[in-house]
Amino acid sequence: MSGVKKFIPLLDRVLVEKISNQATKTTGGIFIPTNKDATTNNAKVIAVGTGSVKFDGSFVDPIVKEGDIVLINPKARTNTVPWGDKTYHLLNEHDILGIIEN
């Protein structure tokens, strides 16, 4: 996918980039590293499809939008999408548990 400029998922699919586990900083300034084997369920939404199709043929707009930080179901089936030097994950919107706001 090196020549691709933009990727638009189909229907209710969402392209996300998982956010790597970072070391936690305590109030005293000490960094506590996370377990290197732990997988993260937080991801940034990179691209969103057009939404799901209802029985009458109309579309239900997606809830998430590009740039959202989301929590993913740890048991979600994702497709790995290598793109340039990064790895993205393609999943259905119903595998997203919620939007994380700061």
C-alpha positions in Angstrom: 0.0 0.0 0.0 3.0 2.3 -0.5 1.4 4.2 -3.4 -1.9 4.8 -1.5 -2.7 8.4 -0.4 -5.9 7.7 1.4 -7.8 4.7 2.6 -11.6 4.8 3.0 -13.1 1.7 4.8 -16.3 0.3 3.5 -19.6 0.4 5.4 -19.3 0.2 9.2 -15.5 -0.5 9.2 -13.0 1.7 11.1 -9.3 2.0 10.5 -7.4 2.5 13.8 -3.8 2.8 15.0 -3.3 1.3 18.4 -1.7 3.6 20.9 1.4 2.0 22.5 1.6 1.5 26.2 3.7 4.2 27.7 5.4 4.4 31.0 3.4 6.0 33.8 4.8 9.0 35.6 4.0 9.3 39.3 3.4 12.6 41.1 7.0 12.3 42.5 8.4 12.1 38.9 9.2 8.4 38.8 8.5 6.6 35.6 6.9 3.1 36.0 7.2 1.1 32.9 4.2 -1.0 31.7 4.4 -4.7 31.1 5.9 -5.1 27.6 3.7 -8.1 26.9 0.5 -6.2 27.8 -1.6 -5.3 24.8 -3.3 -1.9 24.6 -7.0 -1.5 23.9 -6.7 2.2 23.2 -6.5 3.3 19.6 -6.8 6.5 17.4 -9.3 6.5 14.6 -7.6 7.1 11.3 -10.5 6.6 8.8 -14.2 5.8 9.1 -16.5 4.1 6.6 -19.9 5.4 5.4 -21.9 3.5 8.1 -24.0 0.4 8.3 -27.0 -0.3 6.0 -30.5 -0.7 7.5 -33.1 -3.1 6.1 -34.7 -0.3 4.0 -31.4 0.4 2.3 -30.7 3.7 4.1 -27.4 4.3 6.0 -26.8 4.7 9.7 -24.1 7.2 10.2 -21.0 6.1 12.1 -20.7 7.3 15.7 -16.9 7.7 15.8 -15.0 10.1 13.6 -11.4 10.6 12.5 -9.1 11.6 15.4 -11.2 10.0 18.2 -9.4 8.0 20.8 -11.4 4.8 21.4 -11.4 1.8 23.6 -11.5 -1.5 21.6 -13.0 -4.8 22.6 -9.9 -7.0 23.5 -11.6 -9.9 21.8 -12.4 -8.0 18.6 -11.4 -9.6 15.3 -9.2 -7.1 13.5 -7.4 -7.2 10.2 -3.9 -6.0 10.2 -3.1 -3.4 7.5 0.6 -2.6 7.0 0.9 0.9 5.5 4.3 2.5 5.0 6.2 2.1 8.2 3.1 1.8 10.4 0.6 -1.0 11.2 -3.1 -0.2 11.3 -6.0 -2.4 12.3 -9.4 -2.6 10.5 -12.4 -3.5 12.6 -16.2 -3.1 12.7 -17.6 -0.2 14.6 -19.5 -2.4 16.9 -16.2 -3.7 18.2 -15.5 -0.2 19.7 -16.6 -0.1 23.3 -16.5 3.7 23.7 -14.9 7.1 22.9 -12.2 8.3 25.4 -12.4 12.1 26.1 -9.7 14.0 28.1 
